[in-house]
């Protein structure tokens, strides 16, 4: 009985955090004083296919056996620590590409 209550509370807290994240991002996009942040994220959205392919290549080279083979070897914290610099790289390169080429579509 206690484990069922615990599971219910965990599920509800996960749902609440999901709603919080969605609401926060929605408000961020509607809030005009944070135009700098939104415009940078728009550059990533314009390059969505390119960034998806690069993330897939990066992830497989880091985590699968034909690369470094780190799947199951590192925890979630190290996974995030590996992905944040790569995301920053993608952010910078997407902004540079959109500024240089004029659009994300080629």
GROMACS elastic network, one bead per residue, 0.5 to 0.9 nm:
[ bonds ]
;  ai    aj funct       b0    kb
    1     4     6  0.51615   500
    1     5     6  0.64146   500
    1     6     6  0.86719   500
    2     5     6  0.51181   500
    2     6     6  0.61229   500
    2     7     6  0.85970   500
    3     7     6  0.60669   500
    3     8     6  0.85311   500
    4     7     6  0.50506   500
    4     8     6  0.61453   500
    4     9     6  0.86220   500
    5     8     6  0.50414   500
    5     9     6  0.61750   500
    5    10     6  0.85948   500
    6     9     6  0.51460   500
    6    10     6  0.61569   500
    6    11     6  0.85931   500
    7    10     6  0.50896   500
    7    11     6  0.60992   500
    7    12     6  0.85553   500
    8    11     6  0.51390   500
    8    12     6  0.61352   500
    8    13     6  0.85824   500
    9    12     6  0.50798   500
    9    13     6  0.60586   500
    9    14     6  0.85418   500
   10    13     6  0.51219   500
   10    14     6  0.61326   500
   10    15     6  0.86022   500
   11    14     6  0.51455   500
   11    15     6  0.62329   500
   11    16     6  0.86078   500
   12    15     6  0.50587   500
   12    16     6  0.60652   500
   12    17     6  0.86206   500
   13    17     6  0.61275   500
   13    18     6  0.85239   500
   14    17     6  0.51986   500
   14    18     6  0.61880   500
   14    19     6  0.86934   500
   15    18     6  0.50589   500
   15    19     6  0.62499   500
   15    20     6  0.85672   500
   16    19     6  0.51551   500
   16    20     6  0.61149   500
   16    21     6  0.86942   500
   17    21     6  0.61087   500
   17    22     6  0.85598   500
   18    21     6  0.51914   500
   18    22     6  0.62131   500
   18    23     6  0.85162   500
   19    22     6  0.51558   500
   19    23     6  0.59770   500
   19    24     6  0.84238   500
   20    23     6  0.51486   500
   20    24     6  0.59755   500
   20    25     6  0.85855   500
   21    24     6  0.50938   500
   21    25     6  0.61650   500
   21    26     6  0.85019   500
   22    25     6  0.53055   500
   22    26     6  0.60991   500
   22    27     6  0.86219   500
   23    26     6  0.50431   500
   23    27     6  0.61054   500
   23    28     6  0.84791   500
   24    27     6  0.51915   500
   24    28     6  0.60790   500
   24    29     6  0.87448   500
   25    29     6  0.63147   500
   25    30     6  0.87384   500
   26    29     6  0.52902   500
   26    30     6  0.64310   500
   26    31     6  0.86548   500
   27    30     6  0.50477   500
   27    31     6  0.58777   500
   28    31     6  0.51335   500
   28    32     6  0.80554   500
   28    33     6  0.89406   500
   28    34     6  0.69173   500
   28    35     6  0.87545   500
   28    37     6  0.86454   500
   28    38     6  0.75518   500
   29    32     6  0.75022   500
   29    34     6  0.78649   500
   29    35     6  0.79553   500
   29    37     6  0.88559   500
   29    38     6  0.62031   500
   30    34     6  0.87723   500
   31    34     6  0.60920   500
   31    35     6  0.75085   500
   32    35     6  0.53659   500
   32    36     6  0.89962   500
   32    38     6  0.88926   500
   33    36     6  0.80067   500
   34    37     6  0.56190   500
   34    38     6  0.65262   500
   34    39     6  0.87861   500
   35    38     6  0.50945   500
   35    39     6  0.59463   500
   35    40     6  0.85773   500
   36    39     6  0.53768   500
   36    40     6  0.64648   500
   36    41     6  0.88820   500
   37    40     6  0.53095   500
   37    41     6  0.63819   500
   37    42     6  0.86951   500
   38    41     6  0.50828   500
   38    42     6  0.60909   500
   38    43     6  0.88116   500
   39    43     6  0.65530   500
   39    95     6  0.89766   500
   40    43     6  0.52838   500
   40    44     6  0.69385   500
   40    91     6  0.70989   500
   40    92     6  0.85719   500
   40    94     6  0.84411   500
   40    95     6  0.65451   500
   41    44     6  0.51962   500
   41    45     6  0.64187   500
   41    46     6  0.88372   500
   41    91     6  0.74900   500
   41    95     6  0.87481   500
   42    46     6  0.62358   500
   42    47     6  0.87507   500
   42    95     6  0.87450   500
   43    46     6  0.51428   500
   43    47     6  0.65258   500
   43    48     6  0.87487   500
   43    91     6  0.74853   500
   43    94     6  0.56336   500
   43    95     6  0.53682   500
   43    96     6  0.88047   500
   43    97     6  0.85075   500
   43    98     6  0.64263   500
   43    99     6  0.89273   500
   43   103     6  0.86381   500
   43   104     6  0.74222   500
   44    47     6  0.51708   500
   44    48     6  0.61034   500
   44    51     6  0.73783   500
   44    90     6  0.74490   500
   44    91     6  0.61673   500
   44    93     6  0.88897   500
   44    94     6  0.55979   500
   44    95     6  0.72819   500
   44    98     6  0.89882   500
   44   104     6  0.85884   500
   45    49     6  0.86913   500
   45    51     6  0.87346   500
   45    94     6  0.88234   500
   45   104     6  0.83299   500
   46    49     6  0.83962   500
   46    94     6  0.80978   500
   46    98     6  0.78562   500
   46   103     6  0.72268   500
   46   105     6  0.70914   500
   47    50     6  0.54909   500
   47    51     6  0.60617   500
   47    52     6  0.85260   500
   47    94     6  0.64603   500
   47    97     6  0.86860   500
   47    98     6  0.81661   500
   47   103     6  0.86383   500
   47   104     6  0.50736   500
   47   105     6  0.73895   500
   48    51     6  0.51943   500
   48    52     6  0.59757   500
   48    53     6  0.86288   500
   48   104     6  0.83838   500
   49    52     6  0.50368   500
   49    53     6  0.62231   500
   49    54     6  0.86036   500
   50    53     6  0.52801   500
   50    54     6  0.61973   500
   50    55     6  0.86084   500
   51    54     6  0.50267   500
   51    55     6  0.59896   500
   51    56     6  0.84748   500
   51    90     6  0.68707   500
   51    94     6  0.82858   500
   52    55     6  0.51556   500
   52    56     6  0.61565   500
   52    57     6  0.86679   500
   53    56     6  0.50839   500
   53    57     6  0.62197   500
   53    58     6  0.85565   500
   54    57     6  0.51324   500
   54    58     6  0.60088   500
   54    59     6  0.84374   500
   54    90     6  0.86323   500
   55    58     6  0.50050   500
   55    59     6  0.58787   500
   55    60     6  0.84518   500
   55    86     6  0.82800   500
   55    87     6  0.86014   500
   55    90     6  0.89804   500
   56    59     6  0.51335   500
   56    60     6  0.61065   500
   56    61     6  0.84913   500
   57    60     6  0.53238   500
   57    61     6  0.60937   500
   57    62     6  0.85764   500
   58    61     6  0.52461   500
   58    62     6  0.61635   500
   58    63     6  0.85349   500
   58    86     6  0.84692   500
   59    62     6  0.52133   500
   59    63     6  0.58654   500
   59    64     6  0.78190   500
   59    83     6  0.87109   500
   60    63     6  0.52659   500
   60    64     6  0.51528   500
   60    65     6  0.83568   500
   60    66     6  0.80824   500
   60    67     6  0.69309   500
   60    68     6  0.88067   500
   60    69     6  0.85522   500
   61    64     6  0.60373   500
   61    65     6  0.79721   500
   61    66     6  0.67764   500
   61    68     6  0.63324   500
   61    69     6  0.76863   500
   62    65     6  0.84435   500
   62    66     6  0.87569   500
   62    67     6  0.55671   500
   62    68     6  0.50502   500
   62    69     6  0.62231   500
   62    70     6  0.62191   500
   62    71     6  0.79672   500
   63    66     6  0.85840   500
   63    67     6  0.67233   500
   63    68     6  0.61233   500
   63    72     6  0.83553   500
   63    73     6  0.89125   500
   64    67     6  0.56244   500
   64    68     6  0.66116   500
   64    70     6  0.67287   500
   64    71     6  0.63632   500
   65    68     6  0.62631   500
   65    70     6  0.77971   500
   65    71     6  0.83140   500
   66    69     6  0.67835   500
   67    70     6  0.83575   500
   68    71     6  0.86735   500
   69    72     6  0.85071   500
   69    73     6  0.79938   500
   70    74     6  0.62642   500
   71    74     6  0.67763   500
   72    75     6  0.73788   500
   74    77     6  0.80214   500
   74    78     6  0.60642   500
   74    79     6  0.67882   500
   75    78     6  0.55499   500
   75    79     6  0.63349   500
   75    80     6  0.88761   500
   76    80     6  0.61996   500
   76    81     6  0.85087   500
   77    80     6  0.52187   500
   77    81     6  0.61340   500
   77    82     6  0.86808   500
   78    82     6  0.61121   500
   78    83     6  0.85750   500
   79    82     6  0.51728   500
   79    83     6  0.62654   500
   79    84     6  0.87887   500
   80    83     6  0.50106   500
   80    84     6  0.60384   500
   81    84     6  0.56762   500
   81    85     6  0.73092   500
   82    85     6  0.63870   500
   82    86     6  0.70066   500
   83    86     6  0.51384   500
   83    87     6  0.61023   500
   83    88     6  0.86714   500
   84    87     6  0.50311   500
   84    88     6  0.62091   500
   84    89     6  0.85890   500
   85    88     6  0.50009   500
   85    89     6  0.61438   500
   85    90     6  0.86129   500
   86    90     6  0.62089   500
   86    91     6  0.85808   500
   87    91     6  0.60655   500
   87    92     6  0.86381   500
   88    92     6  0.61975   500
   88    93     6  0.85222   500
   89    92     6  0.52571   500
   89    93     6  0.60783   500
   89    94     6  0.84146   500
   90    93     6  0.51096   500
   90    94     6  0.57957   500
   90    95     6  0.84147   500
   91    94     6  0.52259   500
   91    95     6  0.61976   500
   91    96     6  0.85847   500
   92    95     6  0.53117   500
   92    96     6  0.61638   500
   92    97     6  0.85791   500
   93    96     6  0.50207   500
   93    97     6  0.59626   500
   93    98     6  0.85170   500
   94    97     6  0.50511   500
   94    98     6  0.60453   500
   94    99     6  0.84449   500
   94   104     6  0.80924   500
   95    98     6  0.52286   500
   95    99     6  0.60719   500
   95   100     6  0.84773   500
   96    99     6  0.51625   500
   96   100     6  0.59637   500
   96   101     6  0.83834   500
   97   100     6  0.50547   500
   97   101     6  0.57234   500
   97   102     6  0.76601   500
   97   103     6  0.78042   500
   97   104     6  0.73312   500
   98   101     6  0.53081   500
   98   102     6  0.51018   500
   98   104     6  0.55439   500
   98   105     6  0.89102   500
   99   102     6  0.53037   500
   99   103     6  0.73664   500
  100   103     6  0.82262   500
  101   104     6  0.74033   500
  101   105     6  0.88405   500
  101   106     6  0.84672   500
  102   105     6  0.87479   500
  103   106     6  0.74740   500
